[in-house]
Amino acid sequence: MITKTIKLNETASFDTYLLNNSKEYNVDKKRPLVIVCPGGGYAFTSDREAEPIALKFNSVGMHSLVLWYTVYDQVKNVPRNALIELAQTIKYAREHAEEWFIDPDKIIVCGFSAGGHLTLQIATRWHEEWLAKEVGATSDQLKVNLAIPCYPGAVPTRFEKGDYGFAHQLIENPNTANERMYGNDNPSDEEVDEYNILLHVSENTPPMFVWHTYEDVLVDVSNSLQLGCKLREFNIPFEMHIFEKGEHGLALCDRTTARKPSHHNKHVIHWFTLCEEWLSNYID
């Protein structure tokens, strides 16, 4: 496996988990690439939703990267900045597709919670001219072929002015929740709508695999249900699984990513097998 860290800037990087080009099997095979976006409310990036996820995709024959986008209030308007960093990562991966034996037509993004929102951002906005210009690419270089948002936020909210969210527990002198999401403490309706995924779904949006739990109290299941309705409106193929039981942030639902007993969920654990089966319709 080829593992290295590629710096995007002073506060963002991505780690590679690239399968070796074996001379015994799948010789010179160009494989799909999954770019993993950990969650953390755009205030931090969760280890539980990073390397273990990348390795899980490796286990079914796919290359993977983990994007450590800028958080910890090192910038305001974190989602926009993270979107640019994810676009830079996709551009870099396509530029190195030959070297890394990546199939450039099978670039997949997978994200959890806030990382799910980031996944949905790039999946619905990869074709926008401003983004290509921002990263010095063509829109084709930024194209997302498939998306796997896991318990994603899709519909943002405006926080109470002066609300720091949960980041005050993690960060000394944090930005307010509105500053983190929208760049200022009193965002306009237009600034909030900028991050409403439902307003960006179009015929350019790729097929998706979406999963969520009904019991999620941090990101309500309605986010995924509304997303599914919007995808159907534009005739975008998708598969969705809503599991009745299970809290937010389950990751792989097994001992690999469990921080506490309730993270080990013997039913929701099937999401990855279901996802792999769904992927088989699109990848070799």
C-alpha positions in Angstrom: 0.0 0.0 0.0 1.2 3.5 -0.8 0.6 5.8 2.2 1.7 9.4 2.2 0.4 12.7 3.4 -0.1 15.4 0.8 -0.4 19.0 2.1 -2.9 21.2 0.4 -2.1 24.3 2.6 -0.9 25.0 6.1 -4.1 23.7 7.7 -5.3 21.0 5.3 -4.0 17.7 3.9 -5.0 14.3 2.7 -3.7 10.9 3.4 -3.4 8.2 0.7 -4.4 4.6 1.1 -3.5 3.3 -2.4 -3.4 -0.4 -3.1 -0.2 -1.8 -4.6 -0.1 -2.7 -8.3 0.4 -6.4 -7.9 2.2 -8.4 -10.5 0.2 -11.4 -9.6 -3.5 -10.3 -9.7 -5.4 -7.4 -11.2 -2.2 -6.4 -12.9 -2.2 -2.7 -13.9 -5.9 -2.5 -12.9 -7.2 1.0 -12.5 -9.3 1.1 -9.4 -12.1 3.4 -8.2 -11.0 6.0 -5.6 -13.1 6.9 -2.6 -12.3 10.2 -0.9 -13.4 10.0 2.8 -14.5 13.2 4.6 -14.7 12.8 8.4 -17.4 14.6 10.4 -17.2 16.8 13.4 -19.6 19.6 13.0 -17.1 21.6 10.9 -15.3 22.2 14.2 -13.0 19.1 14.2 -12.5 16.0 12.1 -13.3 12.7 13.7 -10.6 9.9 13.6 -13.5 7.4 13.9 -14.7 8.4 10.5 -11.4 8.6 8.8 -8.7 5.9 8.5 -11.0 3.0 9.5 -13.4 3.9 6.7 -10.6 4.3 4.2 -9.2 0.8 5.1 -12.7 -0.7 4.8 -12.9 0.5 1.2 -9.4 -0.9 0.6 -10.7 -4.3 1.8 -13.1 -4.4 -1.1 -10.5 -3.5 -3.7 -10.8 0.3 -3.9 -8.2 3.0 -3.4 -9.0 5.7 -0.8 -7.9 9.0 0.5 -8.8 10.8 3.8 -9.3 14.5 3.5 -8.3 16.5 6.7 -10.0 19.7 5.7 -9.5 22.9 7.7 -11.4 23.1 10.9 -10.7 24.2 14.5 -11.9 27.7 13.6 -8.7 28.4 11.7 -10.9 30.0 9.1 -14.5 31.4 9.1 -17.0 30.0 6.7 -15.5 26.5 7.1 -17.9 24.7 4.7 -16.9 26.9 1.7 -13.3 26.6 2.5 -13.6 22.8 2.9 -15.4 22.6 -0.4 -12.5 24.3 -2.1 -10.1 21.9 -0.4 -12.1 18.9 -1.4 -12.1 20.2 -5.0 -8.3 20.5 -4.8 -8.1 16.9 -3.6 -10.2 15.6 -6.5 -8.1 17.6 -9.0 -4.9 16.3 -7.5 -6.2 12.7 -7.7 -7.1 13.0 -11.3 -3.8 14.6 -12.2 -2.1 11.5 -10.6 -4.5 8.9 -11.9 -2.0 7.2 -14.2 0.7 7.1 -11.5 -1.7 5.8 -8.8 -3.7 3.4 -11.0 -6.9 5.3 -10.4 -9.8 5.1 -12.7 -10.5 8.8 -13.4 -14.2 8.0 -14.2 -14.8 6.4 -10.8 -14.1 9.2 -8.3 -16.4 8.6 -5.3 -16.9 10.8 -2.2 -18.0 9.4 1.1 -18.6 11.6 4.2 -20.2 11.4 7.6 -22.3 14.1 9.4 -20.7 17.4 8.5 -18.4 15.4 6.2 -21.6 14.1 4.7 -22.7 17.7 4.1 -19.3 18.4 2.5 -19.8 15.3 0.3 -23.1 16.6 -0.8 -21.6 20.0 -1.5 -19.1 18.7 -4.0 -21.6 16.2 -5.4 -24.1 19.0 -6.2 -21.7 21.8 -7.0 -18.7 20.2 -8.8 -19.8 21.8 -12.1 -20.0 25.4 -10.9 -17.7 27.7 -12.7 -16.5 29.6 -9.7 -15.2 26.4 -8.0 -13.2 25.4 -11.0 -11.8 28.9 -11.3 -10.9 28.9 -7.5 -8.8 25.8 -7.8 -7.4 26.3 -11.3 -9.2 23.4 -12.9 -11.8 22.6 -15.4 -15.2 21.4 -14.2 -14.5 18.0 -15.8 -11.5 17.6 -13.5 -13.7 18.1 -10.5 -16.5 15.8 -11.5 -17.9 13.4 -8.9 -19.1 10.1 -10.2 -20.8 8.7 -7.1 -21.5 9.9 -3.6 -22.0 8.2 -0.2 -23.4 10.6 2.4 -23.7 9.0 5.8 -26.1 10.6 8.3 -25.5 13.9 6.5 -26.7 17.3 7.2 -28.4 18.6 4.1 -30.5 21.5 5.3 -28.6 24.1 7.4 -30.0 26.2 10.1 -29.3 29.7 11.3 -28.1 29.6 14.9 -29.0 32.0 17.6 -26.7 35.0 17.5 -23.7 34.4 19.8 -24.3 30.6 20.0 -21.0 28.8 20.0 -22.5 25.3 19.5 -20.5 22.4 20.9 -17.2 23.9 19.7 -16.7 25.8 23.0 -16.0 22.4 24.6 -13.2 21.7 22.1 -11.7 25.1 21.1 -10.4 28.0 23.2 -12.0 31.3 22.0 -14.1 29.6 19.3 -15.9 31.4 16.5 -19.7 31.4 16.9 -21.6 28.6 15.2 -22.9 31.1 12.6 -19.3 32.4 11.9 -18.1 28.9 11.5 -20.9 28.0 9.0 -21.6 31.3 7.2 -18.7 33.6 7.9 -20.5 36.1 10.2 -22.6 36.0 13.3 -25.8 37.3 11.6 -26.1 35.6 8.3 -28.7 36.6 5.7 -31.2 34.2 4.3 -29.1 34.0 1.1 -26.0 33.1 3.1 -27.8 30.3 4.8 -29.3 29.1 1.6 -25.9 28.9 0.0 -25.3 25.7 2.1 -28.8 24.2 1.6 -28.0 21.1 -0.4 -31.6 20.8 -1.6 -31.2 24.1 -3.5 -28.1 22.7 -5.4 -29.4 19.3 -6.6 -29.6 19.2 -10.4 -29.2 17.0 -13.4 -25.4 17.2 -12.7 -25.7 15.4 -9.4 -24.3 11.8 -9.3 -26.1 8.7 -8.1 -26.0 8.3 -4.3 -26.1 5.8 -1.5 -27.5 7.4 1.6 -28.0 6.0 5.1 -29.3 7.5 8.4 -30.9 6.4 11.7 -34.3 7.3 12.8 -33.1 7.9 16.4 -30.4 10.4 15.4 -30.9 13.5 17.6 -27.9 15.5 16.3 -28.7 15.4 12.6 -32.4 14.7 12.1 -33.4 11.9 9.7 -35.5 14.4 7.8 -32.3 15.7 6.2 -31.9 12.5 4.3 -35.6 12.1 3.6 -35.8 15.5 2.1 -32.6 14.8 0.1 -34.2 11.6 -1.3 -37.3 13.5 -2.4 -35.1 16.1 -4.1 -33.0 13.5 -5.9 -36.2 11.8 -7.1 -37.5 15.2 -8.4 -34.4 15.4 -10.7 -34.5 11.6 -11.5 -31.1 11.1 -9.9 -30.7 7.3 -9.0 -30.2 6.7 -5.3 -30.4 4.0 -2.6 -31.4 4.9 0.9 -31.5 3.0 4.1 -33.2 4.4 7.2 -32.4 2.3 10.3 -34.8 2.5 13.2 -32.3 2.2 16.0 -29.0 3.9 16.5 -27.5 7.2 17.6 -25.5 9.7 15.6 -21.9 9.1 14.6 -22.0 5.3 14.4 -19.2 5.1 11.7 -18.6 1.4 10.9 -20.8 0.4 13.9 -18.2 -2.2 15.0 -15.3 -2.6 17.4 -13.1 -0.8 15.0 -14.7 2.5 15.4 -16.6 2.1 18.7 -15.7 4.6 21.4 -18.5 3.3 23.7 -20.8 0.3 23.7 -23.7 2.1 21.9 -21.4 2.6 18.9 -21.4 -1.1 18.3 -24.7 -1.7 16.5 -25.2 -5.2 15.1 -28.0 -4.2 12.7 -26.7 -0.9 11.3 -23.4 -2.5 10.8 -24.8 -3.9 7.6 -24.7 -0.5 5.9 -21.3 -1.1 4.5 -22.2 -4.5 2.9 -25.3 -2.8 1.4 -23.1 0.0 0.1 -20.6 -2.4 -1.4 -23.5 -4.3 -3.2 -24.8 -0.9 -4.5 -21.4 0.0 -5.7 -21.2 -3.2 -7.7 -23.7 -1.7 -10.2 -21.2 1.0 -11.0 -17.7 -0.4 -10.6 -15.9 -3.6 -11.7 
